[in-house]
Amino acid sequence: MQYLTLLTFSVACVLAVARPAWAYAFVMCFYCLEMTLQASVGVFLANQFLANYIFAVVVGIASAREVMAAAPGAGRSFFNAAIGSLTLLLLWTIVSMVWSPAGEQGEKFIREGIPYMLIYLIAAPLLISELGELRRAFIALMILGSATAGMILVNPDFGLKGGRIAFRFGTTEVTNVLSIGRLGGTLMIVAAVFRIGIRGVLPLRIAAFVIGALLAFFSGSRGQVAAAAAIALLFFPIARPIRNLRSFAVTAVALVAGYFVVTIVADIVLGASDLNRWESKYLTSAIAARVANIADLFGGFLSTPYAPFVGLGYNAFSAITGAHEDTYVHNIFIEVLCELGIPMFALLVVLLYLTLVRGRRLFIDASPNPALRATVATLLALTAYDLLIAQKEGQVWNHFVLYMHICLISRLYSLQAAGVGVPAPAEAPAEPDGVLGHASR
């Protein structure tokens, strides 16, 4: 397993440097790739930041190559409303630490988040400059994501405890079940929504969906599974409208068959104690805990006179509630409103509205080309998925993938408005490129 993991990671690094599509896939899969390295290769467990350093170098080189090869005028697309709004939002969290009661906890989140923000907010959106490259990126994501998920599921050091995947080495646990669940959900969505006619992609989509669903289910991340299923169902007909009864019947049968495959395998692998996590009483209890967290923070917000204007201060939740297990509220809307104030909440709402408008414009312009229509639909679906699970996990300084996709939508919109990266006309070939795509220009 050690050699397979090292080989996969090494190949992913080389492809990421050479081709922007694979760099995007590398970014999306990194957290789970890092876990497989730490679970299989001793040097990465002993030096837990080693993979992060390699990740930063690889993405930095890949984005620098894209910037140097960019078409005239493409550089201006980076300085857009999305990057400006998110930067302002994050800077305000730092300012709010002056009056925040969170102390070291909030500062810890910020210190740990800054390096990742530099990668996901600045470097990663530069990797994709046109929709054709994004189309190849989703194919690369299904390949690398499925390989990564497979390594997690077959690793002999992986085990299930309480219905959740765990990699354990003595007293050390290197598992981040939410990242595992996110990757599983991402594979489900891309496989379901990315409906293009390239030869060989359909089997890849089926395999990616099944292995993604299994990974998400075994991670025990109930919210990711539910969110992925809902987004996949919502965006499936958007990517390519179902025009006749036969297509609808085939789709329905495939979805039902996929569901039974996943549940049968899960029943075989999971024991009774692991399946308990998915029972209704446990789901209800988890939801009630999240609602209580929101009520506690909102109560503090209403009882503090200055809070509507400047917020309670970043990560105030951890001090207001005295929470030991939950150190943040797990809901980005409530977090921004209560901890950063109404002005920052309004900024977030405006940003999301602009993202919706620009994403819709991209979709309309790409619609005449079936492959590009599915590409934009998949990007919008992943952004919606990120936003949805941001209402049940994480905090402002670790919603990296959500911010990356928001910035990518805004960047592609700006490039299109400038006449760079414009979708191919309807009569152009929908699938001109192979699976591996082109090297960096």
Stockholm file with secondary structure:
# STOCKHOLM 1.0

chainA/1-441         MQYLTLLTFSVACVLAVARPAWAYAFVMCFYCLEMTLQASVGVFLANQFLANYIFAVVVGIASAREVMAAAPGAGRSFFNAAIGSLTLLLLWTIVSMVWSPAGEQGEKFIREGIPYMLIYLIAAPLLISELGELRRAFIALMILGSATAGMILVNPDFGLKGGRIAFRFGTTEVTNVLSIGRLGGTLMIVAAVFRIGIRGVLPLRIAAFVIGALLAFFSGSRGQVAAAAAIALLFFPIARPIRNLRSFAVTAVALVAGYFVVTIVADIVLGASDLNRWESKYLTSAIAARVANIADLFGGFLSTPYAPFVGLGYNAFSAITGAHEDTYVHNIFIEVLCELGIPMFALLVVLLYLTLVRGRRLFIDASPNPALRATVATLLALTAYDLLIAQKEGQVWNHFVLYMHICLISRLYSLQAAGVGVPAPAEAPAEPDGVLGHASR
#=GR chainA/1-441 SS CHHHHHHHHHHHHHHHHHCHHHHHHHHHHHHHHHHHHHHHCHHHHHSTTHHHHHHHHHHHHHHHHHHHTCCTTGGGGGSSHHHHHHHHHHHHHHHHTTTCTTTHHHHHHHHHHHHHHIIIIIIGGGGCCSHHHHHHHHHHHHHHHHHHHHHHHHCTTEEEETTEEEEEETTEECCCHHHHHHHHHHHHHHHHHCCCCCTTHHHHHHHHHHHHHHHHHHTTCHHHHHHHHHHHHHHHHHHSCCCSHHHHHHHHHHHHHHHHHHHHHHHHHSCHHHHGGGSHHHHHHHHHHHHHHHHHHHHHHHTCTTHHHHCSCTTHHHHHSCCSSCCSCSCHHHHIIIIICHHHHHHHHHHHHHHHHHHHHHHHHHTTSHHHHHHHHHHHHHHHHHHHHTTTSCCGGGCHHHHHHHHHHHHHHHHHHTTSSCCCCTTSCSCCSCSSCCCCC
#=GC SS_cons         CHHHHHHHHHHHHHHHHHCHHHHHHHHHHHHHHHHHHHHHCHHHHHSTTHHHHHHHHHHHHHHHHHHHTCCTTGGGGGSSHHHHHHHHHHHHHHHHTTTCTTTHHHHHHHHHHHHHHIIIIIIGGGGCCSHHHHHHHHHHHHHHHHHHHHHHHHCTTEEEETTEEEEEETTEECCCHHHHHHHHHHHHHHHHHCCCCCTTHHHHHHHHHHHHHHHHHHTTCHHHHHHHHHHHHHHHHHHSCCCSHHHHHHHHHHHHHHHHHHHHHHHHHSCHHHHGGGSHHHHHHHHHHHHHHHHHHHHHHHTCTTHHHHCSCTTHHHHHSCCSSCCSCSCHHHHIIIIICHHHHHHHHHHHHHHHHHHHHHHHHHTTSHHHHHHHHHHHHHHHHHHHHTTTSCCGGGCHHHHHHHHHHHHHHHHHHTTSSCCCCTTSCSCCSCSSCCCCC
//
